[in-house]
């Protein structure tokens, strides 16, 4: 079949790869000059089944309410009368029960664990490089109380296949000597050896080159998607600023913009943008620096080492489709970098970034066929889109081919 993938982030490029491996004639369309130029560009760099918890939970509900009045929390909500925000919030609140949080977390873990396997198999086959470290991730806690609570919290993941180790200070420094200078600040960590790190932007761009050279995938960059032409219950073509592109099937992988496109054709996607911030800085030679990725759970800041660069990411801000940022948005990132790895980051050469996570109320991505028989969805991956990109691409390629997915699709298939 001729298949058009709409969106060139890491999710879209991964989908194009798997579709091309099934023998389809694939075209990918993206409005940017290069793939992975938006949400996939500056994320935390973590491939982290250990971070598979659904956002919606009783604890998240309390923080959501507090964020309306406080600015020092990891989540920030700007009150809005946007009807789509209000509808999303209502659905999110419905998911904030212990039972729903449990179900959504296990669904998210299932696709994350599968996706990690898919990423590694893809890299072994293609040989692409993306500054990866495959030796686990540390979930850091600054007090014994929070460490005990964190270890208890992660037990649900351990009970369903994730390997974890509770590490005290001395063991923590054995795992990552780069944290030695911050030993007095950290009570310990939960170590997830199955997690890994890597640059999703470099991954997507390297994979796009491989797909173009080895799989015949056609990439249309700098082309803006405007709408879809519906004829007889099918999508006939996609309208772009450079004319229509016809195909036999279409895959929507446009991140937060997937919801905007869906509205134009009556496909209601419960996706709302949640802004995150990151800073990427060169690592100075000879200074303490991480050898593993990690998450400062008490500060809600994630970090990864990407070659000779350190990336830190934080915050979940509900601000609509606003992608702007200001210097004050990065103060906490800089202070945490100095606390954990003092002197290692050259902030005179820092790159600052903000992007939109495409969040669903359940934290589970939207995968499968939409209301039109040749329209498929691969969107709504939220804050771990990099983690779930390859598994989602393989999953949707299986649905397009009429195959049973390798993992249990219960609760993952989209129901229109």
C-alpha positions in Angstrom: 0.0 0.0 0.0 0.9 3.6 -0.3 0.9 5.0 3.2 1.4 8.6 4.4 2.6 9.3 7.9 1.6 12.7 9.2 4.2 14.0 11.5 8.0 13.7 11.7 8.8 13.4 15.4 10.4 10.2 16.8 6.9 8.6 16.9 6.2 9.3 13.2 9.7 8.3 12.0 9.6 5.0 13.9 6.1 4.3 12.4 7.5 5.0 8.9 10.3 2.5 9.6 8.1 -0.3 10.6 5.6 0.3 7.8 8.4 0.3 5.3 9.7 -3.0 6.7 6.3 -4.5 5.8 6.9 -3.5 2.2 4.6 -0.5 2.0 5.4 2.6 0.0 5.8 5.2 2.7 5.8 9.0 2.6 6.3 11.1 5.7 5.2 14.7 5.9 6.4 17.3 8.4 6.3 21.1 8.5 9.9 21.4 9.7 13.1 21.3 7.7 14.3 18.3 9.7 12.6 15.5 11.6 12.3 15.6 15.4 12.3 19.5 15.5 9.5 19.9 18.0 8.5 17.7 20.9 11.2 15.1 20.1 14.0 17.6 20.0 14.7 18.4 23.6 13.1 15.9 25.9 14.8 14.4 28.9 16.5 11.6 26.9 15.2 8.8 29.1 13.9 5.5 27.7 12.3 4.6 31.0 9.8 1.8 31.6 10.5 2.7 35.3 8.6 6.0 34.7 5.5 4.3 33.5 3.1 5.6 36.1 -0.1 7.2 34.9 -0.1 10.9 35.7 -3.8 10.7 36.9 -3.9 9.5 40.5 -5.2 10.6 43.9 -1.8 12.3 44.5 -1.8 14.0 41.1 -5.3 15.3 41.9 -4.0 17.0 45.0 -1.0 18.5 43.2 -3.2 19.7 40.3 -5.4 21.7 42.7 -2.4 23.1 44.6 -0.8 24.2 41.3 -3.6 26.7 40.8 -2.3 28.7 43.8 1.5 27.9 43.9 4.3 28.5 41.4 7.0 26.3 43.1 5.6 22.9 42.1 6.6 20.6 39.2 3.1 21.1 37.7 1.7 24.5 36.8 -1.9 25.1 35.6 -2.9 28.3 34.0 -6.7 28.6 34.6 -8.4 28.6 31.2 -11.9 28.6 29.8 -10.8 26.8 26.8 -13.6 24.2 26.3 -11.0 21.5 25.2 -9.0 22.1 28.3 -12.0 21.9 30.5 -13.2 18.7 28.8 -9.7 17.1 29.1 -9.5 18.1 32.8 -12.9 16.5 33.5 -11.7 13.2 31.9 -8.4 13.5 33.8 -10.2 13.9 37.1 -12.2 10.8 36.3 -9.0 8.8 36.0 -7.7 10.0 39.4 -8.9 7.0 41.4 -6.6 4.2 42.7 -8.3 1.6 40.5 -7.9 3.7 37.3 -4.4 4.7 38.1 -3.5 1.0 38.6 -5.0 0.0 35.3 -3.5 2.8 33.3 0.0 2.3 34.8 0.1 -1.3 33.8 -1.1 -0.5 30.3 1.6 2.1 30.0 4.2 -0.3 31.4 3.2 -3.0 28.9 3.9 -0.7 25.9 7.0 0.8 27.4 8.6 -2.6 28.1 7.8 -3.8 24.6 9.0 -0.5 23.1 12.4 -0.8 24.8 12.8 -4.2 23.2 11.8 -2.8 19.8 14.3 0.1 20.1 17.2 -2.2 20.8 16.2 -4.6 18.0 15.9 -1.7 15.5 19.3 -0.3 16.5 20.9 -3.7 16.1 19.5 -4.1 12.6 20.2 -0.6 11.3 23.4 0.3 13.2 22.2 3.9 13.9 23.9 5.8 16.7 22.2 8.1 19.1 24.4 8.7 22.2 22.8 5.8 24.0 23.7 4.4 27.5 22.1 1.1 28.2 23.0 0.6 31.9 19.9 1.7 33.7 18.5 4.8 35.3 18.6 6.0 38.9 15.5 7.4 40.6 17.0 9.6 43.3 15.5 10.6 46.7 16.8 13.2 49.0 15.5 11.8 52.3 15.0 8.4 53.8 11.3 9.0 54.0 10.9 9.8 50.3 13.2 6.9 49.4 11.1 4.4 51.4 7.9 5.8 49.8 9.5 5.7 46.4 10.6 2.1 46.7 7.1 1.2 47.9 5.5 3.1 45.0 7.7 1.4 42.4 6.7 -2.1 43.6 3.8 -2.2 41.3 6.2 -2.0 38.4 8.5 -4.6 39.9 5.5 -7.0 40.4 4.9 -6.8 36.7 8.3 -7.4 35.2 10.5 -4.3 35.9 13.8 -5.1 37.7 14.6 -2.7 40.5 17.1 -2.4 43.2 16.9 -0.1 46.2 20.4 1.5 46.6 21.7 3.4 49.6 24.3 6.1 49.3 27.4 3.9 49.0 25.7 1.6 46.4 24.5 4.7 44.6 28.0 6.0 44.1 29.1 2.6 42.9 26.4 2.7 40.3 27.3 6.3 39.2 30.5 7.7 40.5 29.5 11.0 38.9 27.2 11.6 41.9 30.0 11.5 44.5 30.1 15.2 45.0 26.3 15.2 45.8 26.4 12.1 48.1 25.5 14.2 51.2 22.3 15.5 49.4 20.9 12.1 48.5 19.6 9.4 50.8 19.6 6.8 48.0 17.9 5.7 44.9 15.8 3.1 43.2 17.9 1.7 40.4 16.1 0.4 37.3 18.7 -1.5 35.2 16.2 -2.2 32.4 16.0 1.6 31.6 18.4 3.4 29.3 19.0 6.8 27.8 19.7 8.4 24.4 19.1 11.4 22.2 15.6 11.0 20.6 16.3 13.8 18.1 19.6 12.1 16.9 17.8 8.8 16.9 14.9 10.1 14.7 17.2 11.9 12.3 19.6 9.0 11.9 16.7 6.6 11.4 15.1 8.9 8.8 18.4 8.9 6.8 18.5 5.1 7.1 14.9 4.8 5.9 15.5 7.1 3.0 18.6 5.2 1.9 17.7 1.6 2.7 13.8 1.4 2.7 12.8 3.9 0.1 10.8 6.1 2.5 10.1 9.5 1.0 10.3 12.5 3.3 8.5 15.8 2.5 10.0 18.4 4.8 8.8 22.0 5.1 5.3 20.9 4.1 2.4 22.0 6.3 -0.6 19.7 6.8 -3.8 21.6 6.6 -6.7 19.1 6.4 -7.8 15.7 5.2 -10.1 15.0 2.3 -12.9 12.5 3.2 -14.6 10.6 0.4 -17.0 7.7 0.9 -16.0 7.0 4.5 -12.3 7.0 3.6 -9.5 9.5 3.6 -8.7 10.2 0.0 -5.8 12.6 0.5 -4.1 15.1 2.8 -4.3 18.8 1.9 -1.0 20.6 2.4 0.3 24.1 1.6 2.0 22.5 -1.4 -1.0 20.6 -2.7 -2.8 17.3 -2.0 -1.0 14.0 -1.3 -3.1 10.9 -2.0 -2.5 7.4 -0.5 -4.2 4.2 0.4 -3.8 4.8 4.1 -2.8 7.5 6.5 -1.2 7.4 10.0 -1.6 10.4 12.3 1.5 11.0 14.4 1.4 14.8 14.9 1.8 15.0 18.7 -0.4 17.6 20.3 -1.5 18.8 16.9 -3.2 15.5 16.3 -6.1 16.7 18.3 -6.4 19.8 16.1 -6.4 17.8 12.9 -8.9 15.4 14.4 -11.4 18.1 15.1 -11.6 19.0 11.4 -12.9 15.6 10.5 -15.0 14.7 13.5 -12.4 12.5 15.3 -12.4 13.5 18.9 -9.0 12.8 20.4 -8.6 13.4 24.2 -5.1 15.0 23.8 -4.0 18.3 25.4 -0.6 19.9 25.2 1.5 20.0 28.4 4.6 22.2 28.1 7.9 21.0 29.4 11.3 22.7 29.6 14.8 21.4 29.1 18.4 22.8 29.0 21.3 21.1 27.2 24.8 22.0 28.2 28.4 20.9 27.4 30.1 18.9 30.1 33.5 20.3 31.2 36.4 17.9 31.1 37.6 16.6 34.5 34.5 17.7 36.4 32.0 15.3 38.1 29.4 14.2 35.6 26.8 11.5 35.3 27.5 8.1 33.8 23.8 7.1 34.0 20.6 8.9 33.5 18.4 9.8 36.4 15.4 11.5 38.0 15.6 13.7 41.0 12.2 12.6 42.3 11.9 15.2 45.1 12.6 18.0 42.6 10.8 16.3 39.7 13.8 16.9 37.4 15.1 14.3 34.9 18.6 14.3 33.5 20.7 12.3 31.0 24.2 12.2 29.6 24.1 12.5 25.8 27.7 12.1 24.7 29.6 15.1 26.0 26.3 16.9 26.9 24.2 17.1 30.0 20.4 17.5 29.5 18.0 18.3 32.3 14.3 18.6 31.9 11.4 19.6 34.2 7.9 20.9 34.7 4.5 20.1 33.4 2.7 23.4 32.5 -0.8 23.6 31.1 -0.6 26.6 28.9 -2.3 25.6 25.7 -0.2 25.6 22.6 2.2 28.2 23.8 5.8 27.1 23.2 7.5 30.3 24.5 10.0 30.3 27.4 11.8 32.8 29.6 15.1 32.7 31.5 13.3 32.2 34.9 11.8 28.9 33.6 15.2 27.3 33.8 16.4 28.5 37.2 15.5 25.2 39.0 17.2 23.2 36.3 20.4 25.1 36.7 20.4 24.9 40.5 19.8 21.1 40.4 22.6 20.7 37.9 24.9 22.5 40.3 23.7 20.5 43.3 24.2 17.1 41.7 27.2 17.7 39.4 28.9 20.9 40.7 31.0 22.7 38.1 30.4 20.1 35.4 27.9 22.1 33.2 29.1 25.0 31.0 26.0 27.1 31.2 27.7 29.8 29.1 27.0 27.5 26.1 23.6 26.3 27.2 20.7 25.6 24.8 17.3 26.3 26.2 14.1 24.7 24.9 10.4 24.3 25.5 8.1 21.7 23.9 4.6 20.3 24.1 3.9 16.8 25.4 0.7 15.4 23.9 -1.1 14.1 27.0 -4.1 11.9 27.3 -6.2 11.8 30.5 -5.1 8.2 31.0 -1.4 8.7 30.0 -1.9 5.8 27.6 -1.3 6.6 23.9 -4.0 6.4 21.3 -3.2 3.6 18.9 -5.3 1.9 16.1 -7.9 2.6 13.5 -10.0 5.8 13.6 -13.6 6.2 12.4 -12.4 6.1 8.8 -11.4 2.7 7.5 -8.0 3.8 6.2 -7.0 6.3 9.0 -4.8 5.1 11.8 -3.8 6.9 15.0 -0.4 6.9 16.7 -0.5 9.8 19.0 -1.0 11.0 22.6 2.3 9.6 24.0 2.6 12.2 26.8 5.8 12.5 28.8 7.4 9.2 27.8 6.8 9.4 24.0 10.5 8.6 23.4 10.2 5.5 25.5 7.0 4.3 23.7 7.8 5.4 20.1 9.2 2.2 18.6 6.7 -0.1 20.3 3.8 2.1 19.2 5.2 2.2 15.6 5.4 -1.6 15.5 2.0 -2.0 17.1 0.3 0.3 14.6 2.1 -1.4 11.7 0.7 -4.7 12.9 -2.8 -3.2 12.9 -2.4 -1.8 9.4 -1.2 -5.2 8.2 -4.0 -7.0 9.8 -1.7 -8.9 12.2 -2.2 -9.6 15.8 0.2 -7.3 17.8 3.0 -9.1 19.7 1.7 -7.7 23.0 -1.8 -7.9 24.4 -3.7 -5.1 22.8 -6.3 -5.0 25.6 -6.8 -1.3 26.6 -4.3 -0.1 24.0 -6.5 -0.1 20.9 -8.3 3.1 20.2 -12.1 2.8 20.4 -13.8 5.4 18.3 
